[in-house]
Amino acid sequence: MPLYEYGCPRCQQRFERLRPLARADEAANCPECGATAYRLISLVAPAPRGNGGEATPAGGGCACGGACSCGR
């Protein structure tokens, strides 16, 4: 089930909801103030691709995502 981001025009709270694709554009109630919140356009970051077209981990290819100095 896709994860969608919503924004509240009253209190400016941003939150996420797991919803079926068929309900993606339905308004949601803000968990902070209860006002009607609307779906936001989320940015998508494409996965880096190797020479053969396969997805490669971010951060230089380390299995941990490049957050360590393991040298993999």
PQR file of N, CA, C, O and H, with PARSE charges and radii, in Angstrom:
ATOM      1  N   MET A   1       0.856  -1.168   0.000 -0.4000 1.5000
ATOM      2  CA  MET A   1       0.000   0.000   0.000 -0.0000 2.0000
ATOM      3  C   MET A   1       0.906   1.236   0.000  0.5500 1.7000
ATOM      4  O   MET A   1       1.835   1.309   0.805 -0.5500 1.4000
ATOM      5  N   PRO A   2       0.658   2.199  -0.876 -0.5600 1.5000
ATOM      6  CA  PRO A   2       1.507   3.398  -0.975  0.2800 2.0000
ATOM      7  C   PRO A   2       1.371   4.323   0.237  0.5500 1.7000
ATOM      8  O   PRO A   2       0.335   4.361   0.901 -0.5500 1.4000
ATOM      9  N   LEU A   3       2.428   5.053   0.498 -0.4000 1.5000
ATOM     10  CA  LEU A   3       2.484   6.039   1.568 -0.0000 2.0000
ATOM     11  C   LEU A   3       2.338   7.421   0.933  0.5500 1.7000
ATOM     12  O   LEU A   3       3.088   7.773   0.023 -0.5500 1.4000
ATOM     13  H   LEU A   3       3.269   5.022  -0.042  0.4000 1.0000
ATOM     14  N   TYR A   4       1.367   8.203   1.418 -0.4000 1.5000
ATOM     15  CA  TYR A   4       1.108   9.531   0.872 -0.0000 2.0000
ATOM     16  C   TYR A   4       1.324  10.587   1.941  0.5500 1.7000
ATOM     17  O   TYR A   4       1.088  10.343   3.124 -0.5500 1.4000
ATOM     18  H   TYR A   4       0.758   7.917   2.157  0.4000 1.0000
ATOM     19  N   GLU A   5       1.774  11.762   1.521 -0.4000 1.5000
ATOM     20  CA  GLU A   5       2.019  12.879   2.429 -0.0000 2.0000
ATOM     21  C   GLU A   5       0.877  13.888   2.318  0.5500 1.7000
ATOM     22  O   GLU A   5       0.429  14.214   1.219 -0.5500 1.4000
ATOM     23  H   GLU A   5       1.966  11.961   0.560  0.4000 1.0000
ATOM     24  N   TYR A   6       0.413  14.377   3.464 -0.4000 1.5000
ATOM     25  CA  TYR A   6      -0.687  15.336   3.523 -0.0000 2.0000
ATOM     26  C   TYR A   6      -0.240  16.570   4.289  0.5500 1.7000
ATOM     27  O   TYR A   6       0.652  16.496   5.134 -0.5500 1.4000
ATOM     28  H   TYR A   6       0.777  14.113   4.357  0.4000 1.0000
ATOM     29  N   GLY A   7      -0.864  17.705   3.992 -0.4000 1.5000
ATOM     30  CA  GLY A   7      -0.563  18.952   4.677 -0.0000 2.0000
ATOM     31  C   GLY A   7      -1.836  19.634   5.131  0.5500 1.7000
ATOM     32  O   GLY A   7      -2.835  19.652   4.412 -0.5500 1.4000
ATOM     33  H   GLY A   7      -1.588  17.765   3.306  0.4000 1.0000
ATOM     34  N   CYS A   8      -1.796  20.200   6.337 -0.4000 1.5000
ATOM     35  CA  CYS A   8      -2.947  20.885   6.912 -0.0000 2.0000
ATOM     36  C   CYS A   8      -2.835  22.382   6.667  0.5500 1.7000
ATOM     37  O   CYS A   8      -1.835  22.991   7.048 -0.5500 1.4000
ATOM     38  H   CYS A   8      -0.985  20.186   6.921  0.4000 1.0000
ATOM     39  N   PRO A   9      -3.840  22.991   6.040 -0.5600 1.5000
ATOM     40  CA  PRO A   9      -3.777  24.431   5.788  0.2800 2.0000
ATOM     41  C   PRO A   9      -3.983  25.265   7.062  0.5500 1.7000
ATOM     42  O   PRO A   9      -3.602  26.435   7.102 -0.5500 1.4000
ATOM     43  N   ARG A  10      -4.574  24.675   8.087 -0.4000 1.5000
ATOM     44  CA  ARG A  10      -4.842  25.426   9.319 -0.0000 2.0000
ATOM     45  C   ARG A  10      -3.597  25.537  10.214  0.5500 1.7000
ATOM     46  O   ARG A  10      -3.199  26.639  10.593 -0.5500 1.4000
ATOM     47  H   ARG A  10      -4.883  23.724   8.054  0.4000 1.0000
ATOM     48  N   CYS A  11      -2.986  24.394  10.548 -0.4000 1.5000
ATOM     49  CA  CYS A  11      -1.861  24.416  11.494 -0.0000 2.0000
ATOM     50  C   CYS A  11      -0.505  24.123  10.837  0.5500 1.7000
ATOM     51  O   CYS A  11       0.518  24.087  11.521 -0.5500 1.4000
ATOM     52  H   CYS A  11      -3.309  23.499  10.240  0.4000 1.0000
ATOM     53  N   GLN A  12      -0.495  23.915   9.519 -0.4000 1.5000
ATOM     54  CA  GLN A  12       0.721  23.652   8.744 -0.0000 2.0000
ATOM     55  C   GLN A  12       1.393  22.322   9.080  0.5500 1.7000
ATOM     56  O   GLN A  12       2.543  22.100   8.701 -0.5500 1.4000
ATOM     57  H   GLN A  12      -1.326  23.944   8.963  0.4000 1.0000
ATOM     58  N   GLN A  13       0.700  21.448   9.778 -0.4000 1.5000
ATOM     59  CA  GLN A  13       1.229  20.121  10.109 -0.0000 2.0000
ATOM     60  C   GLN A  13       1.327  19.291   8.832  0.5500 1.7000
ATOM     61  O   GLN A  13       0.439  19.350   7.981 -0.5500 1.4000
ATOM     62  H   GLN A  13      -0.234  21.628  10.087  0.4000 1.0000
ATOM     63  N   ARG A  14       2.415  18.511   8.696 -0.4000 1.5000
ATOM     64  CA  ARG A  14       2.575  17.563   7.596 -0.0000 2.0000
ATOM     65  C   ARG A  14       2.587  16.168   8.199  0.5500 1.7000
ATOM     66  O   ARG A  14       3.218  15.937   9.230 -0.5500 1.4000
ATOM     67  H   ARG A  14       3.137  18.463   9.387  0.4000 1.0000
ATOM     68  N   PHE A  15       1.890  15.241   7.557 -0.4000 1.5000
ATOM     69  CA  PHE A  15       1.833  13.870   8.060 -0.0000 2.0000
ATOM     70  C   PHE A  15       1.649  12.910   6.904  0.5500 1.7000
ATOM     71  O   PHE A  15       1.330  13.317   5.786 -0.5500 1.4000
ATOM     72  H   PHE A  15       1.377  15.429   6.719  0.4000 1.0000
ATOM     73  N   GLU A  16       1.854  11.632   7.182 -0.4000 1.5000
ATOM     74  CA  GLU A  16       1.753  10.602   6.149 -0.0000 2.0000
ATOM     75  C   GLU A  16       0.640   9.621   6.481  0.5500 1.7000
ATOM     76  O   GLU A  16       0.286   9.421   7.643 -0.5500 1.4000
ATOM     77  H   GLU A  16       2.113  11.302   8.089  0.4000 1.0000
ATOM     78  N   ARG A  17       0.094   9.010   5.423 -0.4000 1.5000
ATOM     79  CA  ARG A  17      -0.949   7.996   5.572 -0.0000 2.0000
ATOM     80  C   ARG A  17      -0.691   6.876   4.556  0.5500 1.7000
ATOM     81  O   ARG A  17      -0.358   7.136   3.399 -0.5500 1.4000
ATOM     82  H   ARG A  17       0.381   9.173   4.479  0.4000 1.0000
ATOM     83  N   LEU A  18      -0.849   5.643   5.003 -0.4000 1.5000
ATOM     84  CA  LEU A  18      -0.850   4.497   4.090 -0.0000 2.0000
ATOM     85  C   LEU A  18      -2.269   4.354   3.585  0.5500 1.7000
ATOM     86  O   LEU A  18      -3.203   4.195   4.371 -0.5500 1.4000
ATOM     87  H   LEU A  18      -1.120   5.431   5.942  0.4000 1.0000
ATOM     88  N   ARG A  19      -2.432   4.411   2.269 -0.4000 1.5000
ATOM     89  CA  ARG A  19      -3.771   4.308   1.673 -0.0000 2.0000
ATOM     90  C   ARG A  19      -3.711   3.570   0.356  0.5500 1.7000
ATOM     91  O   ARG A  19      -2.689   3.598  -0.330 -0.5500 1.4000
ATOM     92  H   ARG A  19      -1.674   4.540   1.631  0.4000 1.0000
ATOM     93  N   PRO A  20      -4.803   2.905  -0.006 -0.5600 1.5000
ATOM     94  CA  PRO A  20      -4.861   2.295  -1.340  0.2800 2.0000
ATOM     95  C   PRO A  20      -4.808   3.391  -2.409  0.5500 1.7000
ATOM     96  O   PRO A  20      -5.223   4.524  -2.164 -0.5500 1.4000
ATOM     97  N   LEU A  21      -4.313   3.059  -3.556 -0.4000 1.5000
ATOM     98  CA  LEU A  21      -4.211   4.016  -4.651 -0.0000 2.0000
ATOM     99  C   LEU A  21      -5.551   4.670  -4.963  0.5500 1.7000
ATOM    100  O   LEU A  21      -5.595   5.858  -5.284 -0.5500 1.4000
ATOM    101  H   LEU A  21      -3.977   2.139  -3.756  0.4000 1.0000
ATOM    102  N   ALA A  22      -6.628   3.928  -4.875 -0.4000 1.5000
ATOM    103  CA  ALA A  22      -7.959   4.450  -5.189 -0.0000 2.0000
ATOM    104  C   ALA A  22      -8.396   5.555  -4.225  0.5500 1.7000
ATOM    105  O   ALA A  22      -9.276   6.347  -4.559 -0.5500 1.4000
ATOM    106  H   ALA A  22      -6.593   2.963  -4.614  0.4000 1.0000
ATOM    107  N   ARG A  23      -7.793   5.619  -3.031 -0.4000 1.5000
ATOM    108  CA  ARG A  23      -8.175   6.632  -2.041 -0.0000 2.0000
ATOM    109  C   ARG A  23      -7.103   7.702  -1.854  0.5500 1.7000
ATOM    110  O   ARG A  23      -7.195   8.502  -0.922 -0.5500 1.4000
ATOM    111  H   ARG A  23      -7.077   4.975  -2.759  0.4000 1.0000
ATOM    112  N   ALA A  24      -6.102   7.734  -2.710 -0.4000 1.5000
ATOM    113  CA  ALA A  24      -4.960   8.632  -2.548 -0.0000 2.0000
ATOM    114  C   ALA A  24      -5.350  10.108  -2.493  0.5500 1.7000
ATOM    115  O   ALA A  24      -4.777  10.859  -1.705 -0.5500 1.4000
ATOM    116  H   ALA A  24      -6.027   7.085  -3.467  0.4000 1.0000
ATOM    117  N   ASP A  25      -6.300  10.534  -3.300 -0.4000 1.5000
ATOM    118  CA  ASP A  25      -6.656  11.949  -3.379 -0.0000 2.0000
ATOM    119  C   ASP A  25      -7.742  12.375  -2.394  0.5500 1.7000
ATOM    120  O   ASP A  25      -8.110  13.549  -2.353 -0.5500 1.4000
ATOM    121  H   ASP A  25      -6.766   9.924  -3.940  0.4000 1.0000
ATOM    122  N   GLU A  26      -8.257  11.441  -1.606 -0.4000 1.5000
ATOM    123  CA  GLU A  26      -9.261  11.815  -0.609 -0.0000 2.0000
ATOM    124  C   GLU A  26      -8.611  12.660   0.477  0.5500 1.7000
ATOM    125  O   GLU A  26      -7.458  12.431   0.841 -0.5500 1.4000
ATOM    126  H   GLU A  26      -7.959  10.487  -1.639  0.4000 1.0000
ATOM    127  N   ALA A  27      -9.346  13.633   0.992 -0.4000 1.5000
ATOM    128  CA  ALA A  27      -8.851  14.462   2.084 -0.0000 2.0000
ATOM    129  C   ALA A  27      -8.699  13.603   3.335  0.5500 1.7000
ATOM    130  O   ALA A  27      -9.362  12.575   3.475 -0.5500 1.4000
ATOM    131  H   ALA A  27     -10.283  13.820   0.696  0.4000 1.0000
ATOM    132  N   ALA A  28      -7.825  14.030   4.239 -0.4000 1.5000
ATOM    133  CA  ALA A  28      -7.600  13.330   5.503 -0.0000 2.0000
ATOM    134  C   ALA A  28      -7.732  14.328   6.644  0.5500 1.7000
ATOM    135  O   ALA A  28      -7.507  15.522   6.450 -0.5500 1.4000
ATOM    136  H   ALA A  28      -7.287  14.865   4.125  0.4000 1.0000
ATOM    137  N   ASN A  29      -8.088  13.858   7.813 -0.4000 1.5000
ATOM    138  CA  ASN A  29      -8.158  14.738   8.973 -0.0000 2.0000
ATOM    139  C   ASN A  29      -6.775  14.904   9.585  0.5500 1.7000
ATOM    140  O   ASN A  29      -6.046  13.929   9.767 -0.5500 1.4000
ATOM    141  H   ASN A  29      -8.271  12.888   7.970  0.4000 1.0000
ATOM    142  N   CYS A  30      -6.422  16.137   9.899 -0.4000 1.5000
ATOM    143  CA  CYS A  30      -5.135  16.434  10.518 -0.0000 2.0000
ATOM    144  C   CYS A  30      -5.096  15.831  11.918  0.5500 1.7000
ATOM    145  O   CYS A  30      -6.023  16.037  12.701 -0.5500 1.4000
ATOM    146  H   CYS A  30      -7.015  16.929   9.751  0.4000 1.0000
ATOM    147  N   PRO A  31      -4.034  15.086  12.246 -0.5600 1.5000
ATOM    148  CA  PRO A  31      -3.938  14.495  13.576  0.2800 2.0000
ATOM    149  C   PRO A  31      -3.689  15.530  14.672  0.5500 1.7000
ATOM    150  O   PRO A  31      -3.898  15.250  15.853 -0.5500 1.4000
ATOM    151  N   GLU A  32      -3.245  16.716  14.284 -0.4000 1.5000
ATOM    152  CA  GLU A  32      -2.939  17.770  15.247 -0.0000 2.0000
ATOM    153  C   GLU A  32      -4.162  18.604  15.617  0.5500 1.7000
ATOM    154  O   GLU A  32      -4.440  18.801  16.800 -0.5500 1.4000
ATOM    155  H   GLU A  32      -3.075  16.943  13.325  0.4000 1.0000
ATOM    156  N   CYS A  33      -4.904  19.102  14.606 -0.4000 1.5000
ATOM    157  CA  CYS A  33      -6.016  20.016  14.883 -0.0000 2.0000
ATOM    158  C   CYS A  33      -7.372  19.510  14.378  0.5500 1.7000
ATOM    159  O   CYS A  33      -8.404  20.106  14.687 -0.5500 1.4000
ATOM    160  H   CYS A  33      -4.678  18.942  13.645  0.4000 1.0000
ATOM    161  N   GLY A  34      -7.381  18.415  13.605 -0.4000 1.5000
ATOM    162  CA  GLY A  34      -8.624  17.844  13.122 -0.0000 2.0000
ATOM    163  C   GLY A  34      -9.186  18.473  11.857  0.5500 1.7000
ATOM    164  O   GLY A  34     -10.226  18.037  11.363 -0.5500 1.4000
ATOM    165  H   GLY A  34      -6.543  17.931  13.354  0.4000 1.0000
ATOM    166  N   ALA A  35      -8.516  19.493  11.323 -0.4000 1.5000
ATOM    167  CA  ALA A  35      -8.979  20.152  10.098 -0.0000 2.0000
ATOM    168  C   ALA A  35      -8.778  19.233   8.897  0.5500 1.7000
ATOM    169  O   ALA A  35      -8.050  18.243   8.974 -0.5500 1.4000
ATOM    170  H   ALA A  35      -7.672  19.847  11.724  0.4000 1.0000
ATOM    171  N   THR A  36      -9.427  19.570   7.797 -0.4000 1.5000
ATOM    172  CA  THR A  36      -9.270  18.807   6.567 -0.0000 2.0000
ATOM    173  C   THR A  36      -7.915  19.115   5.944  0.5500 1.7000
ATOM    174  O   THR A  36      -7.599  20.272   5.667 -0.5500 1.4000
ATOM    175  H   THR A  36     -10.018  20.374   7.734  0.4000 1.0000
ATOM    176  N   ALA A  37      -7.122  18.082   5.726 -0.4000 1.5000
ATOM    177  CA  ALA A  37      -5.804  18.218   5.123 -0.0000 2.0000
ATOM    178  C   ALA A  37      -5.841  17.590   3.735  0.5500 1.7000
ATOM    179  O   ALA A  37      -6.651  16.703   3.465 -0.5500 1.4000
ATOM    180  H   ALA A  37      -7.379  17.142   5.950  0.4000 1.0000
ATOM    181  N   TYR A  38      -4.963  18.056   2.867 -0.4000 1.5000
ATOM    182  CA  TYR A  38      -4.945  17.603   1.480 -0.0000 2.0000
ATOM    183  C   TYR A  38      -3.604  17.006   1.117  0.5500 1.7000
ATOM    184  O   TYR A  38      -2.573  17.338   1.702 -0.5500 1.4000
ATOM    185  H   TYR A  38      -4.306  18.776   3.086  0.4000 1.0000
ATOM    186  N   ARG A  39      -3.640  16.114   0.136 -0.4000 1.5000
ATOM    187  CA  ARG A  39      -2.439  15.418  -0.303 -0.0000 2.0000
ATOM    188  C   ARG A  39      -1.448  16.396  -0.915  0.5500 1.7000
ATOM    189  O   ARG A  39      -1.823  17.293  -1.670 -0.5500 1.4000
ATOM    190  H   ARG A  39      -4.478  15.845  -0.339  0.4000 1.0000
ATOM    191  N   LEU A  40      -0.175  16.208  -0.577 -0.4000 1.5000
ATOM    192  CA  LEU A  40       0.901  17.024  -1.113 -0.0000 2.0000
ATOM    193  C   LEU A  40       1.613  16.272  -2.229  0.5500 1.7000
ATOM    194  O   LEU A  40       1.551  15.045  -2.302 -0.5500 1.4000
ATOM    195  H   LEU A  40       0.130  15.479   0.037  0.4000 1.0000
ATOM    196  N   ILE A  41       2.271  17.000  -3.074 -0.4000 1.5000
ATOM    197  CA  ILE A  41       3.107  16.388  -4.110 -0.0000 2.0000
ATOM    198  C   ILE A  41       4.444  16.068  -3.453  0.5500 1.7000
ATOM    199  O   ILE A  41       5.138  16.973  -2.991 -0.5500 1.4000
ATOM    200  H   ILE A  41       2.321  17.997  -3.014  0.4000 1.0000
ATOM    201  N   SER A  42       4.806  14.808  -3.408 -0.4000 1.5000
ATOM    202  CA  SER A  42       6.050  14.375  -2.783 -0.0000 2.0000
ATOM    203  C   SER A  42       7.150  14.283  -3.827  0.5500 1.7000
ATOM    204  O   SER A  42       6.902  13.949  -4.985 -0.5500 1.4000
ATOM    205  H   SER A  42       4.242  14.073  -3.783  0.4000 1.0000
ATOM    206  N   LEU A  43       8.372  14.585  -3.395 -0.4000 1.5000
ATOM    207  CA  LEU A  43       9.530  14.443  -4.267 -0.0000 2.0000
ATOM    208  C   LEU A  43       9.964  12.988  -4.271  0.5500 1.7000
ATOM    209  O   LEU A  43       9.864  12.298  -3.257 -0.5500 1.4000
ATOM    210  H   LEU A  43       8.574  14.856  -2.454  0.4000 1.0000
ATOM    211  N   VAL A  44      10.439  12.532  -5.403 -0.4000 1.5000
ATOM    212  CA  VAL A  44      10.907  11.160  -5.543 -0.0000 2.0000
ATOM    213  C   VAL A  44      12.374  11.212  -5.906  0.5500 1.7000
ATOM    214  O   VAL A  44      12.770  11.943  -6.813 -0.5500 1.4000
ATOM    215  H   VAL A  44      10.520  13.093  -6.227  0.4000 1.0000
ATOM    216  N   ALA A  45      13.182  10.439  -5.202 -0.4000 1.5000
ATOM    217  CA  ALA A  45      14.607  10.363  -5.502 -0.0000 2.0000
ATOM    218  C   ALA A  45      14.876   9.036  -6.213  0.5500 1.7000
ATOM    219  O   ALA A  45      14.724   7.974  -5.610 -0.5500 1.4000
ATOM    220  H   ALA A  45      12.860   9.845  -4.465  0.4000 1.0000
ATOM    221  N   PRO A  46      15.275   9.085  -7.487 -0.5600 1.5000
ATOM    222  CA  PRO A  46      15.535   7.831  -8.203  0.2800 2.0000
ATOM    223  C   PRO A  46      16.762   7.126  -7.633  0.5500 1.7000
ATOM    224  O   PRO A  46      17.706   7.771  -7.175 -0.5500 1.4000
ATOM    225  N   ALA A  47      16.739   5.804  -7.665 -0.4000 1.5000
ATOM    226  CA  ALA A  47      17.877   5.011  -7.197 -0.0000 2.0000
ATOM    227  C   ALA A  47      19.003   5.099  -8.225  0.5500 1.7000
ATOM    228  O   ALA A  47      18.751   5.025  -9.427 -0.5500 1.4000
ATOM    229  H   ALA A  47      15.973   5.279  -8.037  0.4000 1.0000
ATOM    230  N   PRO A  48      20.243   5.258  -7.760 -0.5600 1.5000
ATOM    231  CA  PRO A  48      21.366   5.274  -8.696  0.2800 2.0000
ATOM    232  C   PRO A  48      21.480   3.933  -9.419  0.5500 1.7000
ATOM    233  O   PRO A  48      21.178   2.887  -8.845 -0.5500 1.4000
ATOM    234  N   ARG A  49      21.909   3.963 -10.660 -0.4000 1.5000
ATOM    235  CA  ARG A  49      22.039   2.738 -11.468 -0.0000 2.0000
ATOM    236  C   ARG A  49      23.500   2.507 -11.821  0.5500 1.7000
ATOM    237  O   ARG A  49      24.243   3.449 -12.093 -0.5500 1.4000
ATOM    238  H   ARG A  49      22.155   4.812 -11.128  0.4000 1.0000
ATOM    239  N   GLY A  50      23.902   1.233 -11.813 -0.4000 1.5000
ATOM    240  CA  GLY A  50      25.244   0.855 -12.222 -0.0000 2.0000
ATOM    241  C   GLY A  50      25.337   0.777 -13.733  0.5500 1.7000
ATOM    242  O   GLY A  50      24.362   1.055 -14.431 -0.5500 1.4000
ATOM    243  H   GLY A  50      23.297   0.467 -11.591  0.4000 1.0000
ATOM    244  N   ASN A  51      26.479   0.408 -14.237 -0.4000 1.5000
ATOM    245  CA  ASN A  51      26.708   0.322 -15.682 -0.0000 2.0000
ATOM    246  C   ASN A  51      25.775  -0.681 -16.354  0.5500 1.7000
ATOM    247  O   ASN A  51      25.392  -0.484 -17.507 -0.5500 1.4000
ATOM    248  H   ASN A  51      27.271   0.182 -13.670  0.4000 1.0000
ATOM    249  N   GLY A  52      25.404  -1.752 -15.655 -0.4000 1.5000
ATOM    250  CA  GLY A  52      24.528  -2.764 -16.221 -0.0000 2.0000
ATOM    251  C   GLY A  52      23.053  -2.471 -16.024  0.5500 1.7000
ATOM    252  O   GLY A  52      22.205  -3.281 -16.397 -0.5500 1.4000
ATOM    253  H   GLY A  52      25.715  -1.912 -14.718  0.4000 1.0000
ATOM    254  N   GLY A  53      22.731  -1.307 -15.434 -0.4000 1.5000
ATOM    255  CA  GLY A  53      21.346  -0.933 -15.223 -0.0000 2.0000
ATOM    256  C   GLY A  53      20.768  -1.381 -13.890  0.5500 1.7000
ATOM    257  O   GLY A  53      19.612  -1.088 -13.584 -0.5500 1.4000
ATOM    258  H   GLY A  53      23.420  -0.648 -15.130  0.4000 1.0000
ATOM    259  N   GLU A  54      21.575  -2.100 -13.084 -0.4000 1.5000
ATOM    260  CA  GLU A  54      21.076  -2.554 -11.788 -0.0000 2.0000
ATOM    261  C   GLU A  54      21.153  -1.423 -10.767  0.5500 1.7000
ATOM    262  O   GLU A  54      22.017  -0.550 -10.845 -0.5500 1.4000
ATOM    263  H   GLU A  54      22.514  -2.338 -13.332  0.4000 1.0000
ATOM    264  N   ALA A  55      20.229  -1.461  -9.808 -0.4000 1.5000
ATOM    265  CA  ALA A  55      20.229  -0.449  -8.750 -0.0000 2.0000
ATOM    266  C   ALA A  55      21.447  -0.655  -7.865  0.5500 1.7000
ATOM    267  O   ALA A  55      21.810  -1.791  -7.559 -0.5500 1.4000
ATOM    268  H   ALA A  55      19.527  -2.170  -9.744  0.4000 1.0000
ATOM    269  N   THR A  56      22.079   0.438  -7.453 -0.4000 1.5000
ATOM    270  CA  THR A  56      23.229   0.374  -6.557 -0.0000 2.0000
ATOM    271  C   THR A  56      22.896   1.109  -5.273  0.5500 1.7000
ATOM    272  O   THR A  56      22.143   2.082  -5.304 -0.5500 1.4000
ATOM    273  H   THR A  56      21.784   1.360  -7.702  0.4000 1.0000
ATOM    274  N   PRO A  57      23.440   0.667  -4.137 -0.5600 1.5000
ATOM    275  CA  PRO A  57      23.160   1.360  -2.884  0.2800 2.0000
ATOM    276  C   PRO A  57      23.722   2.781  -2.920  0.5500 1.7000
ATOM    277  O   PRO A  57      24.762   3.034  -3.527 -0.5500 1.4000
ATOM    278  N   ALA A  58      23.028   3.691  -2.269 -0.4000 1.5000
ATOM    279  CA  ALA A  58      23.512   5.071  -2.169 -0.0000 2.0000
ATOM    280  C   ALA A  58      24.719   5.099  -1.250  0.5500 1.7000
ATOM    281  O   ALA A  58      24.903   4.197  -0.432 -0.5500 1.4000
ATOM    282  H   ALA A  58      22.183   3.485  -1.775  0.4000 1.0000
ATOM    283  N   GLY A  59      25.535   6.121  -1.381 -0.4000 1.5000
ATOM    284  CA  GLY A  59      26.661   6.278  -0.467 -0.0000 2.0000
ATOM    285  C   GLY A  59      27.901   5.526  -0.897  0.5500 1.7000
ATOM    286  O   GLY A  59      28.733   5.209  -0.046 -0.5500 1.4000
ATOM    287  H   GLY A  59      25.386   6.853  -2.045  0.4000 1.0000
ATOM    288  N   GLY A  60      28.065   5.229  -2.147 -0.4000 1.5000
ATOM    289  CA  GLY A  60      29.298   4.638  -2.629 -0.0000 2.0000
ATOM    290  C   GLY A  60      29.304   3.136  -2.747  0.5500 1.7000
ATOM    291  O   GLY A  60      30.352   2.568  -3.055 -0.5500 1.4000
ATOM    292  H   GLY A  60      27.389   5.487  -2.838  0.4000 1.0000
ATOM    293  N   GLY A  61      28.209   2.464  -2.524 -0.4000 1.5000
ATOM    294  CA  GLY A  61      28.152   1.043  -2.743 -0.0000 2.0000
ATOM    295  C   GLY A  61      28.295   0.191  -1.502  0.5500 1.7000
ATOM    296  O   GLY A  61      28.224  -1.035  -1.593 -0.5500 1.4000
ATOM    297  H   GLY A  61      27.357   2.925  -2.274  0.4000 1.0000
ATOM    298  N   CYS A  62      28.496   0.800  -0.343 -0.4000 1.5000
ATOM    299  CA  CYS A  62      28.605   0.029   0.894 -0.0000 2.0000
ATOM    300  C   CYS A  62      27.246  -0.562   1.248  0.5500 1.7000
ATOM    301  O   CYS A  62      26.216   0.076   1.033 -0.5500 1.4000
ATOM    302  H   CYS A  62      28.555   1.796  -0.269  0.4000 1.0000
ATOM    303  N   ALA A  63      27.239  -1.768   1.786 -0.4000 1.5000
ATOM    304  CA  ALA A  63      26.000  -2.421   2.167 -0.0000 2.0000
ATOM    305  C   ALA A  63      25.246  -1.640   3.239  0.5500 1.7000
ATOM    306  O   ALA A  63      24.032  -1.787   3.379 -0.5500 1.4000
ATOM    307  H   ALA A  63      28.076  -2.286   1.961  0.4000 1.0000
ATOM    308  N   CYS A  64      25.957  -0.817   3.987 -0.4000 1.5000
ATOM    309  CA  CYS A  64      25.317  -0.031   5.037 -0.0000 2.0000
ATOM    310  C   CYS A  64      24.880   1.337   4.496  0.5500 1.7000
ATOM    311  O   CYS A  64      24.422   2.174   5.274 -0.5500 1.4000
ATOM    312  H   CYS A  64      26.944  -0.697   3.873  0.4000 1.0000
ATOM    313  N   GLY A  65      25.006   1.583   3.212 -0.4000 1.5000
ATOM    314  CA  GLY A  65      24.620   2.854   2.620 -0.0000 2.0000
ATOM    315  C   GLY A  65      25.708   3.911   2.700  0.5500 1.7000
ATOM    316  O   GLY A  65      25.448   5.092   2.470 -0.5500 1.4000
ATOM    317  H   GLY A  65      25.378   0.903   2.580  0.4000 1.0000
ATOM    318  N   GLY A  66      26.925   3.494   3.026 -0.4000 1.5000
ATOM    319  CA  GLY A  66      28.036   4.426   3.085 -0.0000 2.0000
ATOM    320  C   GLY A  66      28.163   5.139   4.416  0.5500 1.7000
ATOM    321  O   GLY A  66      28.914   6.109   4.524 -0.5500 1.4000
ATOM    322  H   GLY A  66      27.136   2.535   3.214  0.4000 1.0000
ATOM    323  N   ALA A  67      27.439   4.679   5.443 -0.4000 1.5000
ATOM    324  CA  ALA A  67      27.454   5.356   6.735 -0.0000 2.0000
ATOM    325  C   ALA A  67      28.621   4.890   7.610  0.5500 1.7000
ATOM    326  O   ALA A  67      28.753   5.352   8.743 -0.5500 1.4000
ATOM    327  H   ALA A  67      26.829   3.891   5.356  0.4000 1.0000
ATOM    328  N   CYS A  68      29.448   4.009   7.121 -0.4000 1.5000
ATOM    329  CA  CYS A  68      30.569   3.520   7.937 -0.0000 2.0000
ATOM    330  C   CYS A  68      31.842   3.546   7.106  0.5500 1.7000
ATOM    331  O   CYS A  68      31.851   4.024   5.972 -0.5500 1.4000
ATOM    332  H   CYS A  68      29.340   3.634   6.200  0.4000 1.0000
ATOM    333  N   SER A  69      32.900   3.033   7.681 -0.4000 1.5000
ATOM    334  CA  SER A  69      34.177   2.959   6.957 -0.0000 2.0000
ATOM    335  C   SER A  69      34.597   1.508   6.773  0.5500 1.7000
ATOM    336  O   SER A  69      35.781   1.187   6.872 -0.5500 1.4000
ATOM    337  H   SER A  69      32.893   2.645   8.603  0.4000 1.0000
ATOM    338  N   CYS A  70      33.637   0.632   6.506 -0.4000 1.5000
ATOM    339  CA  CYS A  70      33.942  -0.797   6.393 -0.0000 2.0000
ATOM    340  C   CYS A  70      34.683  -1.126   5.105  0.5500 1.7000
ATOM    341  O   CYS A  70      35.283  -2.196   5.002 -0.5500 1.4000
ATOM    342  H   CYS A  70      32.675   0.893   6.426  0.4000 1.0000
ATOM    343  N   GLY A  71      34.654  -0.241   4.130 -0.4000 1.5000
ATOM    344  CA  GLY A  71      35.417  -0.445   2.908 -0.0000 2.0000
ATOM    345  C   GLY A  71      34.854  -1.465   1.952  0.5500 1.7000
ATOM    346  O   GLY A  71      35.571  -1.932   1.067 -0.5500 1.4000
ATOM    347  H   GLY A  71      34.167   0.628   4.214  0.4000 1.0000
ATOM    348  N   ARG A  72      33.598  -1.827   2.098 -0.4000 1.5000
ATOM    349  CA  ARG A  72      32.990  -2.793   1.182 -0.0000 2.0000
ATOM    350  C   ARG A  72      32.803  -2.219  -0.183  0.5500 1.7000
ATOM    351  O   ARG A  72      32.303  -2.901  -1.077 -0.5500 1.4000
ATOM    352  H   ARG A  72      33.015  -1.448   2.817  0.4000 1.0000
TER
END
